[in-house]
Amino acid sequence: MGVSTWAIIVPFTKIRFALDDATLGYILLAPGIGGILAMPVVGLLIKRFGSRTVLLASSIIFGTVLPLLTIAPGKLAFTALLFVFGITFGGIDIGVNAQAVVIEGRSGRRLMSSFHALFSFGALAVALATSLLLKLGLSNLLCSVCCAAGIFAILLQGGILVPKSQDLLSDGPALALPNRATLALGLCCFACFLTEGAVTDWSTILLRFSRGASAVTAPFGYAGFAVMMAFARLGGDALAMRFGAVRLMQAGCLLAGAGMLLVVASSSMIAGICGFALVGLGTGNIAPLVFSAAARIPGVAPTASAPAVISLGYAGFLLGPVVIGFVANQLNLSFAMGLVAILLIAISFVAPAVEPD
């Protein structure tokens, strides 16, 4: 819910502060830096307090920051809030996946894609609801407040999460040197997070300013991405068990790359929305496969491997916005998105890393 709300805040912020693509790209460094800096600290906090406490505390701050982003008085304040946004999202990301790893391990079967599907359904619901609310005349601030209220309502169920005494990431060292498997998975996570960040931060802008979409229809690109990602994840666990994680990963990377090429090759808004939908279908199971594998790397404790892999993923969030913004400012946004397509196709060759055993 929060990430989808952020995706809709971006174009309003671009207009409000009269930002060009390069400046917006530099500002979008803030959440990536915050997320990367948070990762080793989150590992230590989870070891001390448990993933449930870290997850709930991060979520409360996360929900509070969202409406504040829409009323930040200037670019500096907005950037500072984005930095906090990135830190708290890092805490949520590690905390919620730590919970999922425990439950998946107890079940003896793959569940991670199903859990990640709920992330996508939340993003989809907010993208569609916000488009409707904006059409009815609500402000960006009120839409963000509604989302924050939904987040706080969900947190009321936090007491049923896995306690520290049963937390897998509470055992073992919080820091360790990464091995080759960790780096390979981190590279996959880097490509996945960079792609998701590119679509989250730039899909609405591309459709709005390069494909002639209105403020109401421009979010449909991200909505298409989110809905197809959700459906991919609903069937991801079954597909991984039937065809293997490596084949699923390879197929997803190639499909996502083809979708991004469709986005950049066509000047049609409809083709752009369809392309972003294919990107969502292809990337849907990359993160679940990587996160599940990160907890099973031989010779590395999950307390060290999971934050290390996701930290490399956040480097994608960090580098993606600024590189895309810089290239878009020098050439155009479509060309910048084309670079993402090349990365997705290239990462298919690293797919065997998702079977560390």
C-alpha positions as CSV (number, residue, x, y, z in Angstrom):
1,M,0.0,0.0,0.0
2,G,2.7,2.4,0.9
3,V,4.9,1.8,-2.1
4,S,2.0,2.3,-4.5
5,T,1.0,5.5,-2.7
6,W,4.6,6.7,-3.1
7,A,4.5,5.9,-6.9
8,I,1.5,8.3,-7.2
9,I,3.2,11.0,-5.1
10,V,6.2,11.2,-7.5
11,P,4.6,12.9,-10.5
12,F,2.7,15.4,-8.2
13,T,6.1,16.2,-6.5
14,K,7.8,16.7,-9.9
15,I,5.1,19.3,-10.9
16,R,5.0,20.9,-7.4
17,F,8.7,21.6,-7.3
18,A,9.2,22.0,-11.1
19,L,11.9,19.3,-11.2
20,D,13.6,18.0,-14.3
21,D,14.3,14.3,-14.7
22,A,17.9,14.6,-13.5
23,T,17.1,16.5,-10.4
24,L,14.3,14.1,-9.5
25,G,16.7,11.2,-10.1
26,Y,19.1,12.7,-7.6
27,I,16.4,13.3,-5.0
28,L,15.3,9.7,-5.5
29,L,18.7,8.6,-4.2
30,A,17.5,9.4,-0.7
31,P,15.3,6.3,0.0
32,G,17.9,4.0,-1.6
33,I,20.6,5.4,0.7
34,G,18.4,5.1,3.7
35,G,17.5,1.5,2.8
36,I,21.2,0.5,2.3
37,L,22.3,2.2,5.6
38,A,19.4,0.5,7.4
39,M,20.2,-3.1,6.4
40,P,23.1,-3.9,8.8
41,V,21.4,-2.1,11.6
42,V,18.2,-4.0,11.0
43,G,20.0,-7.3,11.2
44,L,21.4,-6.2,14.6
45,L,18.0,-5.0,15.8
46,I,16.3,-8.2,14.8
47,K,18.9,-10.3,16.6
48,R,18.2,-8.2,19.7
49,F,14.5,-7.6,19.6
50,G,13.1,-10.0,17.0
51,S,11.6,-9.4,13.6
52,R,8.1,-8.8,14.9
53,T,9.1,-5.7,16.9
54,V,11.3,-4.3,14.1
55,L,8.6,-4.8,11.6
56,L,5.8,-3.1,13.6
57,A,8.0,-0.2,14.7
58,S,9.2,0.4,11.1
59,S,5.6,0.2,9.8
60,I,4.3,2.8,12.2
61,I,7.0,5.3,11.1
62,F,6.5,4.3,7.5
63,G,2.7,5.1,7.6
64,T,3.3,8.4,9.3
65,V,5.8,9.6,6.7
66,L,3.6,9.0,3.7
67,P,1.2,11.9,4.2
68,L,4.1,14.2,5.2
69,L,5.7,13.6,1.8
70,T,2.8,15.4,0.1
71,I,3.1,18.5,2.3
72,A,6.9,18.9,2.5
73,P,7.6,22.6,2.3
74,G,10.6,22.3,0.0
75,K,13.0,20.0,-1.8
76,L,15.3,19.6,1.2
77,A,12.5,18.6,3.6
78,F,11.1,16.3,0.9
79,T,14.5,14.6,0.5
80,A,14.9,14.2,4.2
81,L,11.5,12.5,4.5
82,L,12.4,10.2,1.7
83,F,15.6,9.2,3.5
84,V,13.4,8.2,6.6
85,F,11.0,6.5,4.2
86,G,13.8,4.4,2.8
87,I,15.1,3.4,6.3
88,T,11.7,2.3,7.5
89,F,11.0,0.4,4.3
90,G,14.3,-1.4,4.8
91,G,13.1,-2.4,8.3
92,I,9.8,-3.6,6.9
93,D,11.4,-5.5,4.1
94,I,13.8,-7.5,6.3
95,G,11.3,-8.0,9.1
96,V,8.4,-9.3,6.9
97,N,10.7,-11.6,5.0
98,A,12.2,-12.9,8.2
99,Q,8.6,-13.8,9.3
100,A,7.9,-15.5,6.0
101,V,11.1,-17.6,6.1
102,V,10.1,-19.0,9.5
103,I,6.6,-20.0,8.3
104,E,7.8,-21.4,5.0
105,G,10.4,-23.5,6.8
106,R,7.8,-24.9,9.2
107,S,5.5,-25.8,6.3
108,G,8.1,-27.8,4.4
109,R,6.9,-26.3,1.0
110,R,7.3,-23.1,-1.0
111,L,5.2,-20.2,0.2
112,M,7.3,-17.1,-0.4
113,S,5.7,-16.2,-3.8
114,S,2.2,-16.4,-2.2
115,F,3.3,-14.0,0.6
116,H,4.8,-11.6,-1.9
117,A,1.5,-11.7,-3.9
118,L,-0.1,-9.8,-1.0
119,F,2.5,-7.0,-1.5
120,S,1.3,-6.8,-5.2
121,F,-2.4,-6.9,-4.3
122,G,-1.8,-4.0,-1.9
123,A,-0.1,-2.0,-4.6
124,L,-2.8,-2.8,-7.1
125,A,-5.6,-1.9,-4.7
126,V,-4.1,1.5,-3.8
127,A,-3.3,2.3,-7.5
128,L,-6.8,1.7,-8.6
129,A,-8.4,3.3,-5.5
130,T,-6.3,6.4,-5.7
131,S,-7.1,6.9,-9.4
132,L,-10.8,6.8,-8.5
133,L,-10.3,9.2,-5.5
134,L,-8.3,11.6,-7.7
135,K,-11.1,11.5,-10.3
136,L,-13.6,12.3,-7.6
137,G,-11.6,15.4,-6.7
138,L,-9.7,14.3,-3.6
139,S,-6.3,15.8,-3.1
140,N,-3.0,13.9,-3.1
141,L,-2.7,14.5,0.6
142,L,-6.1,13.0,1.4
143,C,-5.3,10.0,-0.6
144,S,-2.1,9.5,1.3
145,V,-3.9,9.9,4.6
146,C,-6.4,7.2,3.6
147,C,-3.5,4.9,2.8
148,A,-1.8,5.6,6.1
149,A,-5.1,4.8,7.9
150,G,-5.2,1.5,6.1
151,I,-1.6,0.7,7.2
152,F,-2.4,1.4,10.8
153,A,-5.5,-0.7,10.7
154,I,-3.4,-3.7,9.4
155,L,-0.9,-3.2,12.2
156,L,-3.7,-3.9,14.8
157,Q,-3.2,-7.6,13.9
158,G,0.6,-7.4,14.6
159,G,0.3,-9.4,17.8
160,I,-0.2,-12.7,15.9
161,L,3.2,-12.5,14.2
162,V,6.0,-14.9,15.0
163,P,7.6,-14.0,18.3
164,K,11.3,-13.5,18.9
165,S,11.6,-16.9,20.6
166,Q,10.7,-18.6,17.3
167,D,12.5,-16.2,15.0
168,L,15.0,-17.8,12.6
169,L,16.9,-14.5,12.1
170,S,17.5,-14.1,15.9
171,D,20.1,-16.9,15.7
172,G,23.6,-16.6,14.4
173,P,25.8,-13.6,13.7
174,A,24.3,-10.4,12.3
175,L,27.3,-9.7,10.1
176,A,29.5,-11.9,8.0
177,L,31.5,-11.6,4.8
178,P,29.4,-12.6,1.7
179,N,30.4,-15.7,-0.3
180,R,29.9,-16.2,-4.1
181,A,26.4,-17.5,-3.6
182,T,25.4,-14.4,-1.6
183,L,26.9,-12.1,-4.3
184,A,25.1,-14.0,-7.1
185,L,21.8,-13.8,-5.3
186,G,22.5,-10.1,-4.5
187,L,23.0,-9.4,-8.2
188,C,19.7,-11.0,-9.0
189,C,18.1,-8.9,-6.2
190,F,19.9,-5.8,-7.6
191,A,18.3,-6.3,-11.0
192,C,14.9,-7.0,-9.5
193,F,14.8,-4.1,-7.2
194,L,16.2,-1.7,-9.9
195,T,13.4,-2.8,-12.2
196,E,10.7,-2.5,-9.6
197,G,12.1,0.9,-8.6
198,A,12.2,2.0,-12.2
199,V,8.6,1.1,-12.8
200,T,7.5,2.5,-9.4
201,D,9.3,5.9,-9.8
202,W,9.2,6.4,-13.6
203,S,6.2,4.5,-15.2
204,T,3.7,7.1,-14.3
205,I,6.0,9.9,-15.4
206,L,6.7,8.2,-18.7
207,L,3.1,7.6,-19.5
208,R,2.1,11.1,-18.3
209,F,4.8,13.2,-20.0
210,S,5.9,11.0,-22.9
211,R,2.8,9.0,-24.0
212,G,0.1,11.7,-23.5
213,A,-1.7,10.0,-20.6
214,S,-3.8,12.1,-18.2
215,A,-3.2,12.4,-14.5
216,V,-6.0,9.8,-13.9
217,T,-4.9,7.2,-16.5
218,A,-1.1,7.5,-16.1
219,P,-1.1,5.3,-12.9
220,F,-2.5,2.4,-14.9
221,G,1.0,1.5,-16.0
222,Y,2.0,0.8,-12.5
223,A,-1.4,-0.8,-11.8
224,G,-0.9,-3.2,-14.7
225,F,2.6,-4.0,-13.4
226,A,1.2,-4.6,-9.9
227,V,-1.7,-6.8,-11.0
228,M,0.3,-9.0,-13.3
229,M,3.0,-9.3,-10.6
230,A,0.3,-10.4,-8.1
231,F,-1.1,-13.1,-10.4
232,A,2.5,-14.3,-11.2
233,R,3.2,-14.7,-7.5
234,L,-0.1,-16.5,-6.8
235,G,1.1,-19.4,-9.1
236,G,4.8,-19.0,-8.4
237,D,5.1,-21.5,-5.7
238,A,3.4,-24.2,-7.7
239,L,5.4,-23.4,-10.8
240,A,8.7,-23.5,-8.9
241,M,7.9,-26.9,-7.5
242,R,6.9,-28.3,-10.9
243,F,9.5,-26.8,-13.2
244,G,12.2,-25.7,-10.8
245,A,13.3,-22.4,-9.4
246,V,16.0,-21.9,-12.0
247,R,13.7,-22.3,-15.0
248,L,11.1,-20.0,-13.5
249,M,13.7,-17.4,-12.8
250,Q,15.1,-17.5,-16.3
251,A,11.7,-17.4,-18.0
252,G,10.7,-14.4,-15.7
253,C,13.8,-12.4,-16.6
254,L,13.4,-12.9,-20.3
255,L,9.6,-12.1,-20.2
256,A,10.3,-8.9,-18.2
257,G,13.0,-7.8,-20.6
258,A,10.6,-8.3,-23.5
259,G,7.9,-6.3,-21.7
260,M,10.3,-3.4,-21.1
261,L,11.4,-3.4,-24.7
262,L,7.7,-3.1,-25.7
263,V,7.4,-0.1,-23.4
264,V,10.4,1.7,-25.1
265,A,9.7,0.6,-28.7
266,S,6.1,1.9,-28.8
267,S,4.8,5.4,-28.6
268,S,1.3,4.1,-27.7
269,M,0.0,4.6,-24.1
270,I,-1.9,1.3,-24.4
271,A,1.3,-0.6,-25.5
272,G,3.1,1.1,-22.6
273,I,0.6,-0.2,-20.1
274,C,0.8,-3.7,-21.6
275,G,4.6,-3.6,-21.5
276,F,4.6,-2.7,-17.9
277,A,2.1,-5.5,-17.2
278,L,4.6,-8.0,-18.9
279,V,7.4,-6.6,-16.7
280,G,5.3,-7.3,-13.6
281,L,4.4,-10.8,-14.9
282,G,8.1,-11.6,-15.5
283,T,9.6,-10.1,-12.3
284,G,6.9,-11.3,-10.0
285,N,8.7,-14.3,-8.7
286,I,12.3,-13.1,-8.8
287,A,12.3,-11.5,-5.4
288,P,10.5,-14.4,-3.6
289,L,12.9,-17.0,-5.2
290,V,15.9,-14.9,-4.2
291,F,14.7,-14.2,-0.6
292,S,13.9,-17.9,-0.1
293,A,17.3,-19.0,-1.4
294,A,19.1,-16.3,0.7
295,A,18.0,-18.1,3.9
296,R,19.4,-21.4,2.6
297,I,23.0,-20.4,1.6
298,P,25.3,-23.1,2.8
299,G,27.8,-21.9,5.4
300,V,26.2,-18.5,6.0
301,A,23.7,-17.7,8.8
302,P,20.4,-16.2,7.7
303,T,21.0,-13.2,9.9
304,A,23.9,-12.3,7.7
305,S,22.9,-13.6,4.3
306,A,19.4,-12.1,4.1
307,P,20.5,-8.5,4.9
308,A,23.5,-8.8,2.6
309,V,21.4,-10.0,-0.4
310,I,18.7,-7.3,0.2
311,S,21.4,-4.6,0.7
312,L,22.6,-5.3,-2.8
313,G,19.0,-5.1,-3.9
314,Y,18.7,-1.7,-2.4
315,A,21.8,-0.7,-4.3
316,G,19.5,-1.2,-7.3
317,F,17.0,1.2,-5.8
318,L,19.9,3.6,-5.1
319,L,21.5,3.6,-8.5
320,G,18.4,3.1,-10.6
321,P,16.6,6.4,-10.1
322,V,19.7,8.5,-10.5
323,V,21.0,6.6,-13.6
324,I,17.6,6.6,-15.2
325,G,17.1,10.3,-14.4
326,F,20.5,11.2,-15.7
327,V,20.1,9.2,-19.0
328,A,16.6,10.6,-19.5
329,N,17.8,14.1,-19.1
330,Q,20.7,13.6,-21.5
331,L,18.8,11.5,-24.1
332,N,15.3,10.4,-23.2
333,L,13.4,8.3,-20.7
334,S,12.6,5.6,-23.2
335,F,16.3,5.0,-23.8
336,A,16.9,4.8,-20.1
337,M,14.2,2.2,-19.7
338,G,15.8,0.2,-22.5
339,L,18.9,-0.2,-20.3
340,V,16.7,-1.9,-17.7
341,A,15.5,-4.3,-20.4
342,I,19.1,-5.3,-21.2
343,L,19.9,-5.8,-17.5
344,L,16.9,-8.1,-17.1
345,I,17.9,-10.3,-20.0
346,A,21.5,-10.4,-18.8
347,I,20.5,-11.5,-15.3
348,S,18.8,-14.6,-16.7
349,F,22.3,-16.1,-16.9
350,V,22.7,-15.9,-13.1
351,A,19.5,-17.7,-12.4
352,P,21.2,-21.0,-11.2
353,A,22.0,-19.0,-8.0
354,V,18.4,-19.5,-6.7
355,E,19.1,-23.2,-6.1
356,P,22.0,-22.8,-3.5
357,D,21.6,-26.4,-2.2
